[in-house]
Amino acid sequence: MAVFLLFVLALLFVWHHWSVSRGLLAPAAVQASYGAGFALCGVFLLGLLARLGVTSFPAVWRTLTVLLGAGLAALEIALHNYPGTPFFALWSAAVIGVSVVSMMARYLPSFILSLCLGKQQHDESD
């Protein structure tokens, strides 16, 4: 899972650098790209935190996902240092993408979460 996360982060870094430096995307499309890209990053990050067993509380997984995703997004945007592109606009789009994944993890049915997060579903009758 960690390998997938690193692969997604490297792919996002290369895609954003290539598309912005060549002027392929309008500013609104760059924001959408950051939102969608870091939503995908949030999926892998949430799965990694759940499978590593950082804690047994899913609320902590979701909180850590948003915090770590926001930090990774800030790091990527700072490393690019785009001229004329506001840092906060790109960072907020990325944080919204990670937050949507975190909120979806709260409301998805438990059988989907047990598949994605690698946790077994416990029956209350045991």
Contacts in CASP RR format, 6 or more apart in sequence:
PFRMAT RR
TARGET T0000
AUTHOR 0000-0000-0000
METHOD contacts of the structure
MODEL  1
MAVFLLFVLALLFVWHHWSVSRGLLAPAAVQASYGAGFALCGVFLLGLLA
RLGVTSFPAVWRTLTVLLGAGLAALEIALHNYPGTPFFALWSAAVIGVSV
VSMMARYLPSFILSLCLGKQQHDESD
1 44 0 8 1.000
1 47 0 8 1.000
1 48 0 8 1.000
1 51 0 8 1.000
2 48 0 8 1.000
4 44 0 8 1.000
5 41 0 8 1.000
5 44 0 8 1.000
5 45 0 8 1.000
5 48 0 8 1.000
8 37 0 8 1.000
8 40 0 8 1.000
8 41 0 8 1.000
8 44 0 8 1.000
9 41 0 8 1.000
9 72 0 8 1.000
9 76 0 8 1.000
12 37 0 8 1.000
12 38 0 8 1.000
12 41 0 8 1.000
12 76 0 8 1.000
13 76 0 8 1.000
13 79 0 8 1.000
13 80 0 8 1.000
15 33 0 8 1.000
16 30 0 8 1.000
16 33 0 8 1.000
16 34 0 8 1.000
16 76 0 8 1.000
16 80 0 8 1.000
17 80 0 8 1.000
18 24 0 8 1.000
19 25 0 8 1.000
19 30 0 8 1.000
19 33 0 8 1.000
20 30 0 8 1.000
20 80 0 8 1.000
20 82 0 8 1.000
20 85 0 8 1.000
25 33 0 8 1.000
27 85 0 8 1.000
27 89 0 8 1.000
30 85 0 8 1.000
30 90 0 8 1.000
31 89 0 8 1.000
31 90 0 8 1.000
31 93 0 8 1.000
32 93 0 8 1.000
34 73 0 8 1.000
34 77 0 8 1.000
34 90 0 8 1.000
34 91 0 8 1.000
34 93 0 8 1.000
34 94 0 8 1.000
35 93 0 8 1.000
35 94 0 8 1.000
35 96 0 8 1.000
35 97 0 8 1.000
36 97 0 8 1.000
37 94 0 8 1.000
37 97 0 8 1.000
38 69 0 8 1.000
38 72 0 8 1.000
38 73 0 8 1.000
38 93 0 8 1.000
38 94 0 8 1.000
38 95 0 8 1.000
38 97 0 8 1.000
38 98 0 8 1.000
39 97 0 8 1.000
39 98 0 8 1.000
39 100 0 8 1.000
39 101 0 8 1.000
41 69 0 8 1.000
41 72 0 8 1.000
41 98 0 8 1.000
42 65 0 8 1.000
42 69 0 8 1.000
42 97 0 8 1.000
42 98 0 8 1.000
42 101 0 8 1.000
42 102 0 8 1.000
43 101 0 8 1.000
43 116 0 8 1.000
45 65 0 8 1.000
45 68 0 8 1.000
45 69 0 8 1.000
45 98 0 8 1.000
46 61 0 8 1.000
46 62 0 8 1.000
46 65 0 8 1.000
46 101 0 8 1.000
46 102 0 8 1.000
46 105 0 8 1.000
46 117 0 8 1.000
47 61 0 8 1.000
47 116 0 8 1.000
47 117 0 8 1.000
47 118 0 8 1.000
49 61 0 8 1.000
49 64 0 8 1.000
49 65 0 8 1.000
50 58 0 8 1.000
50 61 0 8 1.000
50 117 0 8 1.000
50 118 0 8 1.000
50 119 0 8 1.000
51 117 0 8 1.000
51 118 0 8 1.000
54 60 0 8 1.000
54 61 0 8 1.000
54 64 0 8 1.000
55 61 0 8 1.000
58 105 0 8 1.000
58 106 0 8 1.000
61 105 0 8 1.000
61 117 0 8 1.000
62 102 0 8 1.000
62 103 0 8 1.000
62 105 0 8 1.000
62 106 0 8 1.000
63 102 0 8 1.000
65 98 0 8 1.000
65 101 0 8 1.000
65 102 0 8 1.000
65 105 0 8 1.000
66 95 0 8 1.000
66 98 0 8 1.000
66 99 0 8 1.000
66 102 0 8 1.000
69 94 0 8 1.000
69 95 0 8 1.000
69 98 0 8 1.000
70 91 0 8 1.000
70 94 0 8 1.000
70 95 0 8 1.000
70 98 0 8 1.000
73 90 0 8 1.000
73 91 0 8 1.000
73 94 0 8 1.000
73 95 0 8 1.000
73 98 0 8 1.000
74 91 0 8 1.000
76 94 0 8 1.000
77 87 0 8 1.000
77 90 0 8 1.000
77 91 0 8 1.000
77 94 0 8 1.000
78 87 0 8 1.000
82 90 0 8 1.000
105 113 0 8 1.000
105 117 0 8 1.000
110 121 0 8 1.000
111 121 0 8 1.000
113 119 0 8 1.000
114 120 0 8 1.000
114 121 0 8 1.000
END
